[in-house]
């Protein structure tokens, strides 16, 4: 086994450090925090940085980022951030409705930047970190690792000091300066320049028991398992992790290749071609899990043309999954083909994003809610057949909630009694991670006021009954034990109801079309775009929206929700 001479620890955090001589009398000390306390992550990151440093150390020795350049960039970032902070304070003095709350948010932002500057972009905040500070840390982190922010920081550095494109290691140095400057600006510190320090004593290398193991398994499934283990710690949704597992099995089945280091670009091209020949319904039957490529193609040959071929979006998602696995394997040091570039084979969309999913018109939606589910059913089992009784179960409530909130299917079907809360005297849905369902991302965490018509129909009584019965779910009838899911059953039943009420005219409509319907209704009612984003759990358009603008007050959200028209005559 080989050791990693550039990896060491400072406290509990791993760091990468390398010393070399620029001239016979001067030592260049390159030190970067890896921002993680996880040894496995640190080994992967250190191996990647070490490999790259061998290629670019001559540029570092050549002093491409000089102390003067670092000083100039640090001062420029602090100056610009201070100006932005002062401008926001001026606006707050003129327009703020709650100065104390503004100050609280500013203090939380300052603490968030200080935490990131001290611990690194990837280091998790302490357990006792206040919720507002933690939210700001999450927002800042996501912005810092985004491609647009990387381009902006690089452009700002080059504009300030000149120079050519930055290597990955040089960019890491610039990012450290940028974060430090932001923290200083928010803390109100004086503008200080980085000064040359005498070399610190070399941190001891890792002990033999911490030496780097031999290269890990190159099997696609094993690469996925290792990647998912880290992503799971980072809070990535289990549904996404399962998609990677399913992808690995599909890729191996179609290509016949298990080892990621054996995949070549022509193999990816053939894989993409097979995806275009697969049945659109592939993967929905348990029998598909044990099928071979021959089974797949034989099934396709027996289907009509309109039932064959995965969508452009699905094909591109598979190529993106492969690309992520390739990059992950490279980071682990596996000898992946350097010419392998799956995303180069992405297919071009032929339909605009807004045209992919249809939205209900109000007339179509009212026709849907004329189904026996809402007017009277034969029985709960035969709920879509005409009868005398209305069964207010998950099939009854979920489409109504979708039509009055625009929330996602899983967000609604996975509601617990505790997710119905009162805020400022207004009853609301609290969309959070729970044991019943995971939200899509951080911005999906939100509070949505309950539409008055839902209350008229008795929804709060339904919630009270669930609490009295000690139910962990508002809609236990939707649970499917086999996959521990709540949303699929209502999705299938909604498909049946749409077909029953609208026939061929509803072919492009689905439960998700309720989300598009609500957004269209709010837009047509003239509701402010910021309010719509807060209701839908969409991110802000820029860092100002994401970080500095406060959440819309509950009363304002309730007024927006109340503009949605009634969809039933009851």
C-alpha positions as CSV (number, residue, x, y, z in Angstrom):
1,X,0.0,0.0,0.0
2,X,1.1,3.5,-0.8
3,X,1.2,6.4,1.7
4,X,-0.1,9.9,0.9
5,X,2.8,12.3,1.9
6,X,0.8,15.5,1.3
7,X,-2.2,14.6,3.6
8,X,-2.3,15.6,7.2
9,X,-4.7,16.8,9.9
10,X,-5.1,20.1,11.7
11,X,-7.4,19.4,14.5
12,X,-10.1,17.1,13.1
13,X,-10.0,18.6,9.6
14,X,-7.9,17.1,6.9
15,X,-5.6,19.3,4.8
16,X,-3.3,19.0,1.8
17,X,0.1,20.5,2.1
18,X,3.1,20.6,-0.2
19,X,6.4,22.5,0.2
20,X,8.8,23.1,-2.7
21,X,11.6,25.5,-3.5
22,X,11.2,28.4,-5.9
23,X,14.7,29.7,-5.6
24,X,17.6,28.3,-3.7
25,X,16.8,30.4,-0.7
26,X,13.0,30.6,-0.7
27,X,10.4,27.9,0.1
28,X,6.9,27.9,-1.3
29,X,4.4,26.4,1.1
30,X,1.2,25.4,-0.6
31,X,-1.5,24.4,2.0
32,X,-5.2,23.8,1.4
33,X,-7.9,22.7,3.8
34,X,-9.8,19.8,2.3
35,X,-12.9,20.9,4.4
36,X,-13.7,17.5,5.6
37,X,-13.3,15.3,8.7
38,X,-14.1,12.2,6.8
39,X,-11.0,10.2,6.1
40,X,-12.3,8.4,3.0
41,X,-13.3,11.7,1.4
42,X,-9.9,13.3,2.3
43,X,-8.0,10.4,0.7
44,X,-10.0,10.9,-2.6
45,X,-9.5,14.7,-2.6
46,X,-5.8,14.5,-1.6
47,X,-5.1,12.0,-4.3
48,X,-6.7,14.2,-6.9
49,X,-4.9,17.4,-5.8
50,X,-1.6,15.6,-5.6
51,X,-2.0,14.3,-9.1
52,X,-2.8,17.7,-10.5
53,X,-0.1,19.5,-8.4
54,X,2.6,17.5,-10.3
55,X,1.4,19.1,-13.5
56,X,1.0,22.7,-12.3
57,X,3.6,23.1,-9.6
58,X,5.9,24.8,-12.0
59,X,3.3,27.6,-12.4
60,X,3.0,27.9,-8.6
61,X,6.8,28.0,-8.3
62,X,6.7,30.6,-11.1
63,X,4.5,32.6,-8.7
64,X,1.5,32.9,-10.9
65,X,-0.5,34.0,-7.9
66,X,1.8,36.4,-6.0
67,X,1.2,37.9,-2.6
68,X,0.6,41.2,-4.3
69,X,-2.1,39.7,-6.5
70,X,-3.7,38.1,-3.5
71,X,-3.6,41.4,-1.6
72,X,-5.2,43.2,-4.5
73,X,-8.0,40.6,-5.0
74,X,-8.7,40.4,-1.2
75,X,-9.0,44.2,-1.0
76,X,-11.2,44.4,-4.1
77,X,-13.6,41.7,-2.8
78,X,-13.9,43.4,0.6
79,X,-14.4,46.8,-0.9
80,X,-17.2,45.6,-3.2
81,X,-18.9,43.5,-0.5
82,X,-18.8,46.4,1.9
83,X,-20.4,48.7,-0.7
84,X,-23.2,46.1,-1.2
85,X,-23.8,45.7,2.6
86,X,-24.0,49.5,3.0
87,X,-26.4,49.8,0.1
88,X,-28.6,47.1,1.7
89,X,-28.5,48.8,5.1
90,X,-29.5,52.1,3.4
91,X,-32.4,50.4,1.7
92,X,-33.4,48.8,5.0
93,X,-33.4,52.2,6.8
94,X,-35.7,53.6,4.2
95,X,-38.0,50.6,3.4
96,X,-37.7,48.1,6.3
97,X,-40.8,47.0,8.1
98,X,-38.8,45.2,10.8
99,X,-35.3,46.6,11.4
100,X,-34.6,44.2,14.3
101,X,-35.4,41.2,12.0
102,X,-33.1,42.7,9.4
103,X,-30.3,43.0,11.9
104,X,-30.9,39.4,13.0
105,X,-30.5,38.2,9.4
106,X,-27.4,40.3,8.9
107,X,-25.8,38.8,12.0
108,X,-26.7,35.3,10.8
109,X,-25.1,36.1,7.4
110,X,-21.9,37.3,9.1
111,X,-21.7,34.2,11.3
112,X,-22.3,32.0,8.2
113,X,-19.4,33.5,6.3
114,X,-17.2,33.3,9.4
115,X,-18.0,29.6,9.7
116,X,-17.2,28.8,6.1
117,X,-14.0,30.8,6.2
118,X,-12.9,28.9,9.3
119,X,-14.0,25.4,8.4
120,X,-14.1,25.2,4.6
121,X,-16.9,25.0,2.0
122,X,-17.6,21.3,2.6
123,X,-17.4,21.2,6.5
124,X,-20.7,20.7,8.2
125,X,-21.7,23.3,10.9
126,X,-21.9,22.3,14.5
127,X,-25.0,20.7,15.8
128,X,-25.9,23.7,17.9
129,X,-25.6,26.2,15.0
130,X,-28.8,28.3,14.9
131,X,-31.2,27.4,12.2
132,X,-31.0,30.8,10.4
133,X,-27.2,30.6,10.3
134,X,-27.4,27.0,9.1
135,X,-29.7,28.0,6.3
136,X,-27.4,30.8,5.2
137,X,-24.4,28.4,5.2
138,X,-26.4,26.0,3.0
139,X,-27.2,28.8,0.5
140,X,-23.7,30.2,0.4
141,X,-22.2,26.7,-0.1
142,X,-24.5,25.9,-3.0
143,X,-23.7,29.2,-4.6
144,X,-19.9,28.8,-4.1
145,X,-19.8,25.4,-5.8
146,X,-22.0,26.4,-8.7
147,X,-20.5,26.8,-12.2
148,X,-21.8,30.4,-12.6
149,X,-20.1,31.5,-9.3
150,X,-16.9,29.8,-10.2
151,X,-16.9,31.8,-13.5
152,X,-17.7,35.0,-11.7
153,X,-14.9,34.6,-9.1
154,X,-12.4,33.7,-11.9
155,X,-13.5,36.7,-14.0
156,X,-13.3,39.0,-10.9
157,X,-9.8,37.8,-10.1
158,X,-8.6,38.2,-13.7
159,X,-10.2,41.6,-14.0
160,X,-8.4,42.8,-10.8
161,X,-4.9,41.3,-11.3
162,X,-4.9,40.1,-15.0
163,X,-3.5,36.8,-15.9
164,X,-4.6,33.7,-17.8
165,X,-6.9,30.9,-16.9
166,X,-6.5,29.4,-13.4
167,X,-5.7,25.8,-12.8
168,X,-7.8,23.9,-10.3
169,X,-5.3,24.4,-7.5
170,X,-4.9,28.1,-8.2
171,X,-8.6,28.5,-8.2
172,X,-8.8,26.9,-4.8
173,X,-6.3,29.5,-3.6
174,X,-8.4,32.3,-5.1
175,X,-11.6,30.8,-3.6
176,X,-9.9,30.8,-0.1
177,X,-9.1,34.5,-0.6
178,X,-12.7,35.3,-1.8
179,X,-14.3,33.5,1.2
180,X,-11.9,35.2,3.7
181,X,-12.7,38.6,2.2
182,X,-16.5,38.0,2.4
183,X,-16.1,37.0,6.1
184,X,-14.0,40.1,6.8
185,X,-16.5,42.4,5.0
186,X,-19.4,41.0,7.0
187,X,-17.5,41.1,10.3
188,X,-16.5,44.7,9.6
189,X,-12.8,44.0,9.9
190,X,-10.2,46.3,8.5
191,X,-8.9,45.5,5.0
192,X,-5.8,43.4,5.6
193,X,-3.5,42.0,3.1
194,X,-2.0,38.5,3.2
195,X,1.6,38.8,4.2
196,X,4.4,36.4,3.8
197,X,4.9,34.2,6.8
198,X,7.9,32.1,7.8
199,X,7.3,28.4,6.9
200,X,5.4,26.6,9.6
201,X,6.7,23.2,10.8
202,X,5.6,20.5,8.5
203,X,2.6,18.6,9.8
204,X,3.3,15.0,10.5
205,X,2.2,12.7,7.7
206,X,-0.6,10.2,8.3
207,X,0.3,7.2,10.4
208,X,0.7,3.8,8.8
209,X,-2.8,2.8,9.8
210,X,-4.1,5.8,7.8
211,X,-2.1,4.9,4.6
212,X,-4.0,4.9,1.3
213,X,-5.4,1.5,0.3
214,X,-5.0,-0.1,-3.1
215,X,-7.3,1.2,-5.8
216,X,-11.0,0.4,-5.1
217,X,-13.1,-1.9,-7.2
218,X,-13.9,-0.6,-10.7
219,X,-17.2,-2.4,-11.1
220,X,-20.0,0.1,-11.9
221,X,-22.2,-1.1,-9.1
222,X,-19.3,-0.8,-6.6
223,X,-18.5,2.7,-7.8
224,X,-22.1,3.6,-7.3
225,X,-22.2,2.2,-3.8
226,X,-19.1,4.2,-2.7
227,X,-20.5,7.4,-4.2
228,X,-23.9,6.9,-2.7
229,X,-22.4,6.3,0.7
230,X,-21.0,9.8,0.7
231,X,-24.0,11.4,-1.0
232,X,-26.2,9.8,1.6
233,X,-24.2,11.5,4.4
234,X,-24.6,14.8,2.4
235,X,-28.4,14.4,2.6
236,X,-29.1,13.5,-1.1
237,X,-32.5,12.0,-1.5
238,X,-32.8,8.2,-1.4
239,X,-34.8,8.3,-4.6
240,X,-31.9,9.9,-6.4
241,X,-29.5,7.3,-5.0
242,X,-31.7,4.5,-6.2
243,X,-31.7,6.0,-9.7
244,X,-27.9,5.6,-9.8
245,X,-28.2,2.0,-8.7
246,X,-30.8,1.3,-11.4
247,X,-28.7,3.1,-13.9
248,X,-25.6,0.9,-13.1
249,X,-27.6,-2.2,-13.6
250,X,-29.2,-1.0,-16.9
251,X,-25.8,0.2,-18.3
252,X,-24.2,-3.2,-17.5
253,X,-27.1,-5.1,-19.0
254,X,-27.1,-3.2,-22.3
255,X,-23.3,-2.8,-22.8
256,X,-22.2,-6.1,-21.2
257,X,-19.4,-4.1,-19.5
258,X,-19.0,-4.2,-15.7
259,X,-15.6,-2.5,-15.3
260,X,-15.8,1.3,-15.7
261,X,-12.2,1.5,-16.8
262,X,-13.1,-0.7,-19.8
263,X,-15.8,1.7,-21.1
264,X,-14.9,3.6,-24.3
265,X,-16.7,6.4,-26.1
266,X,-18.0,4.0,-28.9
267,X,-19.6,1.9,-26.0
268,X,-21.4,5.0,-24.8
269,X,-22.6,5.7,-28.3
270,X,-24.0,2.2,-28.6
271,X,-25.6,2.5,-25.1
272,X,-27.4,5.7,-26.2
273,X,-28.6,4.0,-29.4
274,X,-30.1,1.1,-27.3
275,X,-31.9,3.6,-25.0
276,X,-33.7,4.9,-28.1
277,X,-34.8,1.3,-28.9
278,X,-36.1,0.4,-25.4
279,X,-39.7,0.1,-24.4
280,X,-40.9,3.3,-22.8
281,X,-42.4,1.3,-20.0
282,X,-39.2,-0.5,-19.2
283,X,-38.4,-1.0,-15.5
284,X,-42.0,-0.8,-14.2
285,X,-42.3,-4.6,-14.0
286,X,-40.3,-6.6,-11.4
287,X,-39.5,-9.1,-14.3
288,X,-37.5,-6.4,-16.0
289,X,-34.8,-6.6,-13.3
290,X,-33.6,-10.0,-14.4
291,X,-33.9,-9.4,-18.2
292,X,-31.1,-9.5,-20.7
293,X,-30.4,-7.1,-23.6
294,X,-31.9,-9.7,-26.0
295,X,-35.1,-9.7,-23.8
296,X,-35.3,-5.9,-24.0
297,X,-35.0,-5.8,-27.8
298,X,-37.4,-8.7,-28.3
299,X,-40.0,-6.9,-26.2
300,X,-39.5,-3.7,-28.2
301,X,-39.9,-5.5,-31.5
302,X,-43.4,-6.6,-30.4
303,X,-44.5,-3.1,-29.5
304,X,-46.0,-0.3,-31.7
305,X,-43.6,2.5,-32.6
306,X,-45.2,5.0,-30.2
307,X,-44.4,2.7,-27.3
308,X,-40.7,2.4,-28.1
309,X,-37.8,4.8,-27.3
310,X,-37.0,6.6,-24.1
311,X,-37.5,10.4,-24.1
312,X,-34.7,12.8,-24.8
313,X,-34.7,13.9,-21.2
314,X,-34.4,10.4,-19.9
315,X,-31.6,9.5,-22.3
316,X,-29.7,12.6,-21.3
317,X,-30.2,11.8,-17.6
318,X,-28.7,8.4,-18.1
319,X,-25.7,10.0,-19.9
320,X,-25.3,12.5,-17.0
321,X,-25.4,9.6,-14.5
322,X,-22.6,7.9,-16.4
323,X,-20.6,11.1,-16.6
324,X,-20.9,11.5,-12.8
325,X,-19.7,8.0,-12.2
326,X,-16.8,8.5,-14.6
327,X,-15.7,11.6,-12.8
328,X,-16.1,9.9,-9.4
329,X,-14.0,7.0,-10.5
330,X,-11.3,9.4,-11.8
331,X,-11.3,11.2,-8.5
332,X,-10.7,7.8,-6.8
333,X,-7.6,7.3,-9.0
334,X,-9.1,4.6,-11.2
335,X,-7.5,4.5,-14.7
336,X,-10.6,5.6,-16.6
337,X,-10.2,6.3,-20.4
338,X,-9.2,10.0,-20.7
339,X,-11.2,10.3,-23.9
340,X,-14.4,9.1,-22.2
341,X,-16.9,12.0,-22.3
342,X,-20.5,10.7,-22.0
343,X,-22.2,14.2,-21.9
344,X,-20.7,14.9,-25.3
345,X,-23.3,12.5,-26.7
346,X,-26.3,14.3,-25.1
347,X,-29.3,14.6,-27.5
348,X,-30.8,17.9,-28.3
349,X,-34.3,18.6,-27.0
350,X,-36.9,19.0,-29.7
351,X,-39.6,20.5,-27.4
352,X,-39.3,23.5,-25.2
353,X,-39.3,22.8,-21.5
354,X,-42.5,24.7,-20.9
355,X,-44.2,22.6,-23.6
356,X,-43.2,19.2,-22.2
357,X,-46.0,19.1,-19.6
358,X,-49.5,20.3,-20.2
359,X,-51.4,22.4,-17.7
360,X,-55.1,22.0,-16.9
361,X,-57.4,24.7,-18.0
362,X,-60.0,25.6,-15.4
363,X,-62.8,24.0,-17.5
364,X,-60.8,20.7,-17.7
365,X,-60.0,20.7,-14.0
366,X,-63.7,21.3,-13.1
367,X,-64.6,18.4,-15.4
368,X,-62.1,16.2,-13.6
369,X,-63.6,17.0,-10.2
370,X,-67.0,15.9,-11.5
371,X,-65.7,12.3,-11.2
372,X,-67.6,10.1,-8.7
373,X,-64.6,10.4,-6.3
374,X,-65.9,13.9,-5.5
375,X,-69.6,13.5,-6.3
376,X,-70.5,10.1,-4.9
377,X,-69.0,6.6,-5.3
378,X,-70.3,3.0,-5.3
379,X,-67.7,2.1,-2.6
380,X,-64.3,3.0,-1.5
381,X,-62.8,0.2,-3.5
382,X,-64.8,1.3,-6.6
383,X,-64.3,4.9,-5.9
384,X,-64.4,6.1,-9.5
385,X,-67.8,4.4,-10.1
386,X,-71.0,6.4,-9.5
387,X,-72.7,5.9,-6.2
388,X,-74.2,7.6,-3.2
389,X,-71.3,8.0,-0.7
390,X,-68.2,10.3,-0.8
391,X,-65.0,8.8,0.8
392,X,-62.7,11.5,2.0
393,X,-59.5,9.5,1.8
394,X,-56.1,10.2,0.0
395,X,-57.6,9.8,-3.4
396,X,-60.2,12.5,-2.6
397,X,-57.9,15.0,-0.9
398,X,-54.6,14.8,-2.8
399,X,-55.8,16.2,-6.2
400,X,-57.7,18.9,-4.4
401,X,-54.7,19.9,-2.4
402,X,-52.7,19.9,-5.6
403,X,-55.2,22.2,-7.3
404,X,-55.0,24.6,-4.4
405,X,-51.2,24.6,-3.7
406,X,-49.3,23.5,-6.7
407,X,-47.3,21.2,-4.5
408,X,-45.6,18.1,-5.8
409,X,-47.4,14.7,-5.7
410,X,-45.0,13.2,-3.1
411,X,-45.1,16.3,-1.0
412,X,-48.8,16.0,-0.7
413,X,-49.2,12.3,-0.4
414,X,-46.6,12.1,2.3
415,X,-48.2,14.7,4.6
416,X,-48.4,13.9,8.3
417,X,-50.9,15.3,10.7
418,X,-48.0,17.3,12.3
419,X,-47.4,19.0,8.8
420,X,-50.6,21.0,9.2
421,X,-49.6,24.0,11.3
422,X,-51.0,27.4,12.3
423,X,-48.8,30.4,11.5
424,X,-49.9,33.9,12.4
425,X,-53.5,32.6,12.8
426,X,-53.5,31.0,9.3
427,X,-53.6,27.2,8.8
428,X,-50.8,26.0,6.6
429,X,-49.0,23.0,5.1
430,X,-45.4,22.7,6.3
431,X,-43.4,21.0,3.6
432,X,-40.3,19.5,5.3
433,X,-38.2,16.3,5.2
434,X,-40.0,13.6,7.2
435,X,-40.0,9.9,7.8
436,X,-42.7,9.6,5.1
437,X,-41.1,11.5,2.3
438,X,-38.0,13.6,1.3
439,X,-38.3,17.0,-0.2
440,X,-36.6,17.6,-3.6
441,X,-34.0,20.2,-2.4
442,X,-33.3,22.8,0.2
443,X,-35.5,25.5,-1.5
444,X,-38.4,23.0,-1.5
445,X,-38.7,23.5,2.3
446,X,-41.6,25.9,2.7
447,X,-44.9,26.8,4.2
448,X,-48.1,27.0,2.1
449,X,-51.3,28.5,3.4
450,X,-54.4,26.2,3.1
451,X,-57.0,27.4,0.6
452,X,-60.3,28.4,2.2
453,X,-62.2,25.9,0.1
454,X,-60.2,23.0,1.5
455,X,-61.3,24.2,5.0
456,X,-64.9,24.4,3.8
457,X,-64.7,20.8,2.6
458,X,-63.7,19.7,6.0
459,X,-59.9,19.2,5.6
460,X,-59.1,20.4,9.2
461,X,-61.6,17.9,10.6
462,X,-59.8,15.2,8.6
463,X,-56.5,16.3,10.2
464,X,-58.1,16.2,13.7
465,X,-59.4,12.7,13.2
466,X,-55.9,11.5,12.0
467,X,-54.4,13.0,15.2
468,X,-57.0,11.4,17.4
469,X,-56.3,8.0,15.8
470,X,-52.5,8.5,16.3
471,X,-51.9,8.2,12.6
472,X,-48.4,9.0,11.3
473,X,-49.8,9.8,7.9
474,X,-52.8,11.9,6.8
475,X,-53.4,9.4,4.0
476,X,-52.6,5.9,5.1
477,X,-54.7,4.4,2.3
478,X,-52.0,5.6,-0.2
479,X,-49.1,3.7,1.4
480,X,-47.6,0.9,-0.7
481,X,-45.5,-1.4,1.5
482,X,-43.5,-2.9,-1.3
483,X,-41.7,0.4,-2.2
484,X,-42.6,2.4,1.0
485,X,-44.0,5.1,-1.3
486,X,-47.2,7.2,-1.0
487,X,-47.4,9.1,-4.2
488,X,-47.6,6.4,-6.8
489,X,-51.1,5.1,-6.0
490,X,-52.6,8.6,-6.3
491,X,-50.7,9.1,-9.5
492,X,-52.1,6.0,-11.1
493,X,-55.6,6.8,-9.9
494,X,-55.4,10.3,-11.2
495,X,-54.4,8.9,-14.6
496,X,-57.6,6.8,-14.5
497,X,-59.8,9.7,-13.5
498,X,-58.4,12.0,-16.3
499,X,-59.0,9.3,-18.9
500,X,-62.5,8.7,-17.6
501,X,-63.5,12.4,-17.6
502,X,-61.5,13.8,-20.5
503,X,-60.8,10.9,-22.8
504,X,-58.2,11.5,-25.5
505,X,-58.2,15.3,-24.7
506,X,-56.5,14.5,-21.4
507,X,-53.7,12.3,-22.8
508,X,-51.0,14.8,-22.0
509,X,-52.3,15.7,-18.6
510,X,-51.2,14.1,-15.2
511,X,-51.1,14.9,-11.5
512,X,-48.1,17.1,-12.2
513,X,-50.3,19.2,-14.6
514,X,-51.9,20.6,-11.4
515,X,-48.6,22.3,-10.5
516,X,-48.5,23.9,-13.9
517,X,-52.1,24.9,-13.6
518,X,-51.6,26.7,-10.3
519,X,-48.5,28.5,-11.5
520,X,-50.5,29.7,-14.6
521,X,-53.4,30.9,-12.4
522,X,-51.1,32.8,-10.1
523,X,-49.3,34.4,-13.0
524,X,-52.6,35.4,-14.7
525,X,-53.8,36.9,-11.4
526,X,-50.7,39.2,-11.3
527,X,-49.1,37.6,-8.3
528,X,-45.5,38.7,-7.8
529,X,-42.9,36.3,-9.1
530,X,-41.1,36.2,-5.7
531,X,-44.3,35.1,-4.0
532,X,-44.9,32.4,-6.6
533,X,-41.3,31.1,-6.1
534,X,-41.8,31.0,-2.4
535,X,-45.1,29.0,-2.8
536,X,-43.5,26.6,-5.2
537,X,-40.2,26.0,-3.5
538,X,-38.2,27.5,-6.4
539,X,-34.8,29.1,-5.9
540,X,-34.3,32.8,-6.3
541,X,-32.9,34.1,-9.6
542,X,-29.6,35.4,-8.2
543,X,-27.7,35.6,-4.9
544,X,-29.6,38.7,-3.9
545,X,-32.9,36.7,-4.0
546,X,-31.4,33.6,-2.5
547,X,-29.6,35.3,0.5
548,X,-30.7,38.8,1.1
549,X,-34.5,38.8,0.4
550,X,-36.6,37.6,3.2
551,X,-39.3,35.0,3.0
552,X,-42.8,36.3,1.9
553,X,-45.0,36.9,5.0
554,X,-47.7,34.2,5.6
555,X,-50.5,36.7,5.2
556,X,-49.3,37.6,1.7
557,X,-48.9,34.0,0.7
558,X,-52.5,33.3,1.9
559,X,-53.8,36.2,-0.2
560,X,-52.1,34.7,-3.2
561,X,-53.5,31.2,-2.6
562,X,-57.0,32.7,-2.1
563,X,-56.9,34.0,-5.8
564,X,-57.1,30.3,-7.0
565,X,-60.7,29.7,-8.1
566,X,-62.9,26.9,-6.8
567,X,-62.6,23.7,-8.8
568,X,-65.7,21.9,-7.5
569,X,-69.3,23.1,-7.1
570,X,-69.6,21.6,-3.6
